[in-house]
Amino acid sequence: MMRLTILISCLLASASAFTKPQLSGVRNIQSSAVNNRNRIVVSSSNEKEAALGEKMNGYTVKQRLREEVESPFRKVRLAFFGFSAFSALTALYFSALVAIKANIGGYADVPPLDEALVQVAINSGGALGFGLLAAREIKVGQGNLERIAKGGLLARLVVEPAAEEASKRTLKDYRRISRVIIAAGGAEYIRSLSMSLCSDQLADENTLPAALAGVDVMIVPVLLDENFNVVETKSAWRSATPGESDRNFDSTRADEVICFPSVLSMWQEYIDSDVKTAQGQGFDVLSKGITVTVKKNGRILRRATGLPPFGDMVGMMEVADGSKFGMPGDSEKYGGP
């Protein structure tokens, strides 16, 4: 009996020795490791974004990389033209010395003066030509950087949709969704723009807002003060005073296609160059206004003065910005392959 009791005790001890161990500690360790790994990945991503966003001579690393992608052989051409200009200058130096010696006379190892002057002319032309080509490459690269930087600023511009309870968005959010028309001008220009969209100016009812919404057009009115500074636009739009020919004015009629600028300092930075360009060409920006039409892919379709030609846009926009011929994924809407 005693031996049987001892045998049963041993069997119970063996069974308990092979029970499944508790994994809570292991799970905690694994969860901690996964969290740490996620933190490392997020931290690394943030560091990369910060490095790409670091500015050098006014442009970010990301902008410079994009310029190199768009013009992959520009630096090669610049190096070639620069080296050729330097070589021509070196040759010009020595050919000039030879010409001086030939002019002075008394040197047996120099060619005649006319041959020496020909060499001077050839080397001068080479140095000047290759130098101009190198300068052109630098200018083109600088222009590309300015365009890319302005395009990035355009994408970051913040707008507030006119529709109630709509949250603020950036223009980047409208890519592939809407065509954006930025219309900037003085108070009278903004009033005229508001009347053209929100009142009945012809015998029949104004259906422009619905027609513009049908071709995915979104308009951003930008009010400029007398010093060409961007100021708050929404109140001026809402309080616009209709004229004698403006019937049934309702400032909310076009809300589905209107957004107002927000974070005005960014808008000021963007619009400054367009205002200066228009002024340099002799246009009255405050009374005539300027428009910037942005395609669905985020590129500029055109810059113009005056009120936007809404009638033309309704009929031609699909063709004008190329949406009908190459926007990926839009075949069902626009037709084609």
BABAFI-371099 format. One line per 10 residues: number of its first residue (from 1); their letters; for each residue x, y, z of C-alpha. Coordinates in steps of 0.001 Angstrom, whole numbers, plus 524288, in hexadecimal, padded with zeros to 5 digits. Example, Ala and Ser with C-alpha at 12.3 -4.5 7.8 and 13.67 -1.06 7.14 Angstrom:
<pts>
1) as) 8300C:7EE6C:81E78  83566:7FBDC:81BE4
</pts>
This chain:
<pts>
1) mmrltilisc) 80000:80000:80000  80AFD:80926:8033C  811AB:8063D:7F65C  804F7:808DD:7EED9  80383:81624:7F56B  81187:819DD:7F1FA  80F65:81585:7E3B9  802FC:81DC1:7E25E  809F3:829A3:7E81A  81500:82842:7DE37
11) llasasaftk) 80B5D:8275E:7D2DE  8044B:833B3:7D758  81119:83AF7:7D888  814F8:836DB:7CAB5  807E0:83B4F:7C52C  80910:848A6:7CB7F  816DE:849DC:7C627  811BB:848D5:7B82A  8067B:852AE:7B92C  8066E:85E16:7AF67
21) pqlsgvrniq) 80E8E:86962:7B49A  808B4:876F4:7B663  80BD2:87FF5:7AAB3  807D5:88D12:7B061  815D9:8911A:7B2A8  819BB:88D13:7A4E7  80E31:8944C:79F1C  811BF:8A088:7A693  81FB3:89FA9:7A190  81B04:89DB9:7937E
31) ssavnnrnri) 8115D:8A90E:7948B  81BF5:8B1CF:799F9  8252B:8AE03:78EF9  81AC3:8B0EC:78494  817E2:8BE2A:78AAD  8263D:8C188:78B18  827BB:8BD5F:77CE0  81C2F:8C60C:778E9  82205:8D179:7804C  82EF6:8CF80:7794A
41) vvsssnekea) 82831:8CF06:76BFD  8203D:8DB55:76EC9  82C2B:8E25A:7741B  8341F:8DE7A:7682A  8294B:8E327:75F16  82868:8F027:76626  83711:8F1D5:76565  836D7:8EF48:756B3  82BD7:8F916:754C0  8333D:9031E:75CCF
51) algekmngyt) 83F9D:900BD:754E6  8384C:90223:747FD  831B9:90E7E:74CF0  83E5D:914EA:7513D  840F3:9211C:7493A  84DD5:92423:742B0  84F57:93115:73B91  840AB:9330C:73BEF  83C97:9259E:736BE  83A1F:918AF:73D7F
61) vkqrlreeve) 8415C:90C2C:73A8F  834B2:90660:73580  832FB:91180:72BD7  840F2:9100C:726FA  83F2B:9016C:72544  832C9:90399:71D86  839C5:90D5E:714C1  84457:9034B:71223  83A10:8F914:70ED1  8337C:90257:70537
71) spfrkvrlaf) 8408F:90642:6FEEB  8499E:8FAAE:7013E  85438:8FF27:6F7C1  85480:90D88:6FB56  85FDE:90BFD:704B8  86729:903EA:6FAA4  8655A:90EAA:6F09E  86931:918E0:6FA98  875AD:9118B:6FDED  878FC:90FC6:6EF86
81) fgfsafsalt) 87684:91DF9:6EBF7  87D95:922D9:6F804  88986:91A57:6F595  889A7:91E41:6E73C  888EF:92CAD:6EAD2  8942B:92AFE:6F471  89C3B:923CF:6EA28  8998A:92E77:6E02D  89D8F:938F4:6E9F6  8AA31:931B8:6ECB3
91) alyfsalvai) 8ACEC:93094:6DE33  8A983:93EF9:6DC88  8B39D:942A2:6E6B8  8BE8C:93B7F:6DFB1  8BA34:93FBF:6D219  8B9EA:94DD6:6D6DE  8C7F2:94C61:6DBA3  8CBCA:946F9:6CE62  8C513:95258:6C783  8CC3E:95C09:6D01D
101) kaniggyadv) 8D928:9558D:6CD0A  8D60E:95590:6BE84  8D2A0:963F5:6BF3B  8DF2C:96769:6C670  8E79A:95F32:6BD46  8F4C4:9593E:6BF87  8EF9A:94BDC:6C38E  8F2E1:9407D:6BAA8  8E93B:936CE:6C067  8DCAF:93E8D:6BE11
111) ppldealvqv) 8D398:93E2E:6B238  8D09B:94A40:6AA16  8C81B:9549A:6B06F  8BC40:951F9:6A7CD  8BC2A:94388:6AB7E  8BDB1:946EF:6B9D4  8B22F:95053:6B91E  8A9DD:945BE:6B2C4  8ACC4:93CCC:6BE42  8A947:947C7:6C7AD
121) ainsggalgf) 89C59:949F1:6C0B0  89910:93B61:6C0B0  89C11:939CE:6CF25  894C0:94647:6D28B  888D3:9417C:6CB36  88989:93442:6D1C9  88AD9:93A1C:6DF5F  87F9F:94389:6DCF1  876BF:93962:6D6A0  878C8:92EB1:6E0A5
131) gllaareikv) 877D2:938AC:6EB92  86AA2:93D4C:6E690  865DC:92F48:6E55E  86A26:92C73:6F354  86371:938D9:6F81F  85725:934D6:6F0DC  85715:92794:6F78C  85856:92E3E:704BF  84D34:9378A:7016F  84477:92C7E:6FCB3
141) gqgnleriak) 8473D:92496:708F0  84424:93052:71181  83774:93271:70A1C  833BE:92431:70BFA  83657:9252E:71A89  82E06:93168:71BA3  822F4:92AD9:7143E  823AB:91E96:71C97  8243B:9268E:72925  81877:92E98:724FB
151) ggllarlvve) 81129:9224D:7212A  813D7:91CAA:72EA3  80EF8:92931:734F5  802C4:928AC:72C6C  7FFDA:91AEC:73140  80129:91F57:73F77  7F7FE:92AF9:73E5F  7ECB4:929AC:747E6  7DEA3:92C7E:74412  7D1C2:92CA0:74B45
161) paaeeaskrt) 7C64B:92751:74359  7BADA:930C8:7431E  7B14A:92601:74686  7AD90:925E3:754D3  7B441:91C5C:75E26  7BEBB:91930:7541E  7CC63:91782:75991  7D831:91E99:75447  7E009:917CC:749BE  7EC46:919ED:741D3
171) lkdyrrisrv) 7EC3B:91B43:73321  7F390:90E6D:73291  7E70F:907E1:73735  7E048:90C65:72ABF  7E9BD:905CB:72171  7E2EF:8FC2C:7184F  7D611:90137:71DDF  7D4A5:90F4B:71985  7DA8B:919BC:710FD  7DDDC:92594:71929
181) iiaaggaeyi) 7DC71:9339C:7146B  7E310:93DCA:71CF2  7DD1F:94B30:71A35  7E411:9566F:7210D  7E0EA:964E5:7207D  7DBAB:970B6:727A5  7CE8B:9726D:72E53  7C74C:97636:721D6  7CCFB:96A8B:71AA3  7C88E:96138:7255A
191) rslsmslcsd) 7BB04:96799:72522  7BA0A:96595:71667  7BE5B:95773:717E1  7B431:9554B:7226E  7A960:95B52:71A35  7ACF2:95307:70E5A  7AAE4:946AD:7164B  7A0AC:94A30:7206F  796D8:952B9:71946  78E5F:95249:70D16
201) qladentlpa) 79489:95BC5:70378  78D61:956DC:6F767  77F09:954A0:6F499  77F50:94692:6F93B  7844F:9406C:705D2  792F1:93FE2:70845  7970C:931A7:7078C  7A5BF:933DE:70726  7A8AE:92DF7:71493  7A21C:92124:7110E
211) alagvdvmiv) 7A8C3:920F4:703BE  7B621:92383:709D7  7B3D3:918F1:713E7  7B099:90FD4:708A7  7BE3E:91193:702E6  7C4FF:910E8:71031  7C8D4:91F48:71135  7CB86:9255D:71E6D  7CDC9:9340D:71FC9  7D5F7:93AE3:72A28
221) pvlldenfnv) 7D375:949A1:72A90  7DF02:950F3:73092  7DCDF:95EFC:7350D  7E85E:96879:7340D  7E90A:9757D:73B07  7EEE3:981EF:73569  7FC99:97D31:738E1  7FA3F:9702E:73204  7F9B9:968DC:73EDE  7F0BE:95D1A:73FFF
231) vetksawrsa) 7E5D9:96017:749A3  7D9FE:958DE:74ECE  7D10C:955D5:74352  7C544:94ECD:748E0  7BED2:95ABA:74EFE  7C0B6:962C2:7428B  7BA7F:957D4:73A9B  7AEE4:95672:743B4  7AC83:96512:744BD  7ADC9:9683E:7363F
241) tpgesdrnfd) 7A3D7:9725B:731D3  79C41:96EFF:72570  79A88:97902:71AB2  78E8B:97C6C:712C7  790A6:97142:70946  79340:96732:713DD  7867B:9608D:71738  783BF:95687:721D8  79144:957AE:727D3  7945D:94CFE:731A0
251) stradevicf) 7A274:94BF6:7363B  7A089:93D94:73991  79BC0:939AD:72C06  7A961:935C8:72765  7AE25:92FE3:7342E  7AFF3:92287:72DEE  7BAC9:927DE:72527  7C0AB:93248:72E22  7CBB7:93151:737F4  7D180:93C9C:73F85
261) psvlsmwqey) 7E00F:93E18:7422F  7E50D:93B02:74FBA  7F289:93CC0:755EA  7F404:94977:74E68  802BC:94A71:75027  80482:93E91:7475F  7FB51:94445:73D41  802DB:95104:73DB8  80F8E:949DB:73B38  809B6:942AE:72FAC
271) idsdvktaqg) 80268:94DD4:72915  80D53:957F9:72A3F  814E3:95394:71E3F  808A7:952FC:715BB  804B1:960A8:719F3  81237:9660A:716E8  8126B:95F45:709AF  80527:964E8:70610  80943:97275:70A8F  815C3:9716E:702AE
281) qgfdvlskgi) 80D77:96EC8:6F6A0  80546:97AF0:6F921  7F8DD:974B0:6FE7F  7F096:97AD1:7092A  7F000:96F65:7128E  7E623:97550:71BFB  7DBC2:978FD:711FC  7DE30:96ECA:70767  7E27B:963C1:71048  7EACA:957ED:70D26
291) tvtvkkngri) 7E711:949A0:70C03  7EF34:93D5D:70D8E  7E8F4:930F9:70847  7EE1E:92440:70E17  7EBD2:91751:70749  7E7B3:90AF5:70E3F  7F5B8:90617:70E52  7FA0D:91220:715FB  800DE:918FE:70AB1  7FDB9:926B1:70620
301) lrratglppf) 7F529:9270A:6F9F8  7F5F2:935B1:6F7E2  7F740:9430A:6FE29  7EEA7:94E10:6F966  7E84C:95AF4:6FD3F  7DA0E:95E85:6FEB1  7CEA3:9565B:70343  7CF69:947C5:7005C  7C8AB:9443D:6F380  7BF01:93B04:6F9D4
311) gdmvgmmeva) 7B78D:93851:6ED53  7C3B6:93392:6E654  7C7C8:92B95:6F216  7BAFC:9243C:6F28F  7BC0B:9206B:6E455  7CAA7:91E8D:6E2A3  7D0E3:91B35:6EFB8  7D0D7:90C84:6EDC0  7D8E9:90E37:6E16B  7E0E6:91A12:6E5AE
321) dgskfgmpgd) 7E789:913C2:6F153  7E8D4:90666:6EAF8  7DFD8:8FF34:6F445  7D8A3:8F8FE:6E8FE  7E54D:8F3C8:6E370  7ED5A:8EDBD:6EE0E  7E8B8:8EF07:6FC10  7EAC9:8E11E:70120  7DE71:8DB0B:70645  7D557:8E4F0:6FFF5
331) sekyggp) 7D1E3:8DD23:6F3DC  7C461:8D9F2:6F8F8  7C162:8E84B:6FAFA  7C7D0:8EE3E:6EF08  7C78D:8E2CC:6E5B2  7D2DE:8DD7E:6DDE2  7DC17:8D217:6E0B0
</pts>
